[in-house]
Amino acid sequence: MIDTPLKTLLKDAQAGMYKSLEHLAVELSHIRAGRANPAMVEDVRVDAYGSMMPLNQVASVSAPQSDLIVIQPWDRGQLAAIERAIQAANIGLNPTNDGQLIRIAIPPLTEERRKDLAKQARSKGEEAKISIRNVRRDAKDHIKKVVDEEHLSEDMKYEAEDRLQKLTDEHTDKVDAMLDKKEHDIMAV
């Protein structure tokens, strides 16, 4: 049985590792997987009303088909600014403006581009694993510190470190599962 301060440390470590998973999920949603996804353009910054704003704050973004993104601005006067912002974002998409809304046709991915995107996803996954390991390292340092300050037994220290390692393994396995799913989505034709 481990002491309360150690349990608190483990909960904090688990929360930190979970944040790494959440961040990875957001990063992976921005990587194109062959299908149109509003997340591909939602973070594009648009010069609207004198300030830079995310696209999703000046327009409605939807994907009615698997190969089309439709952007419906709330103010038609922003159409040109939105179109320029998408082109300037350099995300490989070509918007077309019909005076009412902006359509972005999503071309099919080539095999080479799919491999590049899978590699990019793996890179994001490795960053998440590093973040999880950093949380583990910090928690391990705090465990040693608490054990010394509270004069706790070595058994408690080893049990806390063992639980910490299990948390780390569990979260890195989740990263691998997320990456496998994303890679499958990217490589599916």
Beta strands, then each sheet from edge to edge (+ up, - down):
strand 1: 45-48
strand 2: 51-54
strand 3: 59-65
strand 4: 68-73
strand 5: 95-97
strand 6: 102-105
sheet 1: 1+ 2-
sheet 2: 3+ 4- 6+ 5-
end
